[in-house]
Amino acid sequence: MTPVLHNYWRSGTSYRTRIALNLKGVAYEQVGVDLRAGAQKSDTYLALNPQGLVPALEADGHVFTQSPAILEWIEERWPEPALLPKDPVGRADVRAMAAIVACDIHPLNNLRVLKSIKHDLGADEAQTKAWTARWIEAGFTALEALIARRGDGWSFGNAPTLADCHLIPQIYSARRFEVDLTPFPRILEIEARAAEHPAFQAAHPDRQPDAD
């Protein structure tokens, strides 16, 4: 059965999952989950993913949730082309780079958190953007140094890895929030390279069926 990805076009976690599937050459169907309309809290979607978050991937008779777990499963289910290095140290380094985005940047500027900042703390648009920029810049500073140490055209080595699956959507988010990216030349080089790669092009939010 063709895998079905339940996702939202502008969600960073959905975006990174699309990139991984595309890099593997996996054909999949998409079902849009409109986060703005609260579709993720519908009874139908909660029956699929009780946490009410995107993405959720239906494949091989199972529903997979949480994008880091989904990406690891994709890597194991379709081993080639590999998105993790062969050696244990390299695999740990790629996972660490991915975690900077997945654990330290993205959770602090996702839709739920930004809504809470505005509603609970009364932050205006400028304050919200400053909050977002603070955490993106801190994470990107670390990533820039790690890419300098381990990258060779991509975040790690000379081919896309799970680190790039995480990085590219976070760059997209940074641009949405008008974060100055000039201090991160290596990250910008990867962004430019990804913009020419078919798997990243097809995963871009603007190209999704539910985009508006």
N, C-alpha and C positions, 0 to 999 in steps of 0.2 A: 504494500500500500504506500502511496506517495505521502511523505511526511507533510503535516499541516502545521504551519507556524501561525499562532495567534499572537498578533503584535500590533503596535501602534507606529505609524510611519516616522514620527519624530523622536520616539523613545531611543535613548542611547543603548539600552540593553537589548532592544529589538534590533537596532542597527548592527551591533557587534555580532549578533547571532546570524543575521543575513549575510554578513561578510564571510563568516566561517563556512556556512553552507555553500556559498558561491565559490569560495576558494577550493572546496572539496569537489565542486562540480555536481552537487546534489540537487536534483530537481525537487521542488517543494511547492505546495500551495500556500496561499496566505489568507488569513481571516483577520480583517481589521477590528481592533478593539479601541473605540474612541474614548480615550481617557478624559477628555474634556466633558463628554456627555455622561461620564460615570458608568460606561459599559462594563468596566472591570469589576463593578460591584453588583452586577446583575446575577440573579440566581443561576442562570445558565453558565456564566463564566466562573462563578465561584464553585460550581460543581466540578469544573475542570481544574481550576487552581484556587484552592481555599484561601490563599493569601491575597487574592485579588490584585495581582501585579502582572505585568507583561515582561518578557514573553512566556508563552507556554508552547511546547513543541509536542505534538502528537506523532509518535513514530514507533514502529515495531510493537504495536499493541500497548504502549505505555504513554503516559503524559509526563514530560520532563519540565521542571520549573527551575528558576534561578539560573541566570545566564552563565555564570562560571561553571556550574555543574553541567549545563547543556553543552557548552563548548568542549568541556573535557569528554563528555559522552560522544560528541561528534568526532572528536579526534580518535577515540578508540573504535568507534563504529566504522569510520572511513579513514583508515590510517594514512592514506596517500592523497595528495601531497601532505607531508607532515607539517603540523603547525607548532610542534614542540621539537627541540633539538634531540639528538640521540643520546647525548651524554647527560648524566644526572645533574652536573653542575649547571650546564646550559639550560636544562629544563627548569631548574630552580630559579635561575636568573630571569627567564621569560615569565614564569609565574609571578615572580616578585614585581616585575614591570607591569604586568596586567593588574596585579592587586593594587598598585598605586592608584590606578583609575577606578577599579571596581570597589575598593574598600575606602580609599582616602579622598577621592575627588568627587566621583559621581554621586554617592549618597548624600552629599551636602548641597548639591544643586539640582536634585531631581524635582519633579513637579510637586510632590507631596510636601517636601521641605520648604520650597519657595512659597507655596500657598500658606504654610504655617507661619513663616516669617512675616508675611504681609498681614495675615489675619490675627495672629496671636501677639505679635510684637509691634504691629502698626508700621512696619517698614515701608517706605515709599520705593518707587522704581529705582532711583539712584542708589539707595541703601542696599536694595536687593542685588543690584549689579555689582556693587562693591563687595558684598558678601561672597558672591559667586566667584569674582575675580581673585579674591584672597586665596581660596582653596585651589583653584585651577593653577594659579601662578606657583603656589608652593609645590604642588605635585609635578608640574611641568619642569620646574627647576631641577628636581631630583631626576626626572626622566631624561632631561637633556644631558645630564652628567652620565647616566647609565648608557645612553645611546652612544655617547662619545667613547665609552669604554668597550662596548660590546657590539655596536652596530656597524654595518658595512653596506649602507644603502637602505636598510630597513632598521627597525628598532634593535633587532638582534640578528647579526649576520646579513646575508645577502638575499634573503627570501622572506616573505611575510610569515609572521608567527601570530600566536594568540596575543602577543603584546600589541601588534598593529591592529588586530581586531578590536581591541579596547581603545587604543589611542585615537584612531581616526574619528570615531563618533564623539570623543571628548573634544577634539579640535572643532568639530562642527558646532558643538554646544558653546565652546569658548567664543566662536565668532558670533553666534546668536547674541551673546551677552557682551559683545564689543570688548573682549579682553585683548590687550595689546600683546601680540605674539612675536614681536620683533626680537625680544631677548632669547628666542628659542630657534635658532637657525636650523639645527638638525631636525627638529620636529617639523619645521616648515618644509624641509627637503622631503621628508617622508610623506607629508600631505600632498606635495606636488607629484611625487611618484605614484601614490595611490590614486590620484585623480586621472592617471593614464592607464590604470589597471582595470580590466573589464569586471573583475569580481567586486571591486570596490565601487566602480561606477554603477553597477546594477543594484547595489545595496543602498545607494544614496537615498536619503529621505524623500527628496523631490521626485524620485522615479517610482515611488510605491503606489499601488492602486488606490490606497485610501488617502493619499496626500491631498492637501488643499491649500 
